[in-house]
Amino acid sequence: MQDFRNLKLWQKAHALTLSIYQASTRFPADERFGLTIQLRRAASAIPINIADGCGRSTDMEFWKSLSTAMGSANQLEYMLLLSRDLGFLSEETYSSCNADCTEVKRMIAGLIQSLHTER
């Protein structure tokens, strides 16, 4: 068991989540229970699953949590694209959030690979 707050991956995922919450405050009110909440849930699920995995007792359980986090990151990546294409995100905000999402996905993949290699 390790403190999730010490993982650079969790720190980056948490910062991404904060950015998503900030960016989605400008979405139309009629999207409050639609795309806004889906985007926020996908973003927050990434650091949530990383934290959950850190509290597990085996590498296999941690790997499963990271795999779930990767799925959430993929969902987030699509919802960012959709938000941009609907005109809810500026190109600048989209590019920044998408780059951060891509970096988080790269870091998750690296950690999954390192756990796989250790087995």
RANORJO-V236074 format. One line per field, one symbol per residue. ss: DSSP state (H for helix, E for strand, - for the rest). psi: psi as a letter, one per 20 degrees, with the letter a starting at -180 (. if undefined). A space follows every 50 residues. Layout:
ss = ???
psi = ???
This chain:
ss = ---HHH-HHHHHHHHHHHHHHHHH----HHH---HHHHHHHHHHHHHHHH HHHH----HHHHHHHHHHHHHHHHHHHHHHHHHHH-----HHHHHHHHHH HHHHHHHHHHHHHHHHHH-
psi = pqohiiphgggghghgghgggghihjqqhijhjdhghgghggghhghghg gghhiriqhghggghhgghgghhggggghggggghijhprhggggghhgg ggggggggggggghhghh.
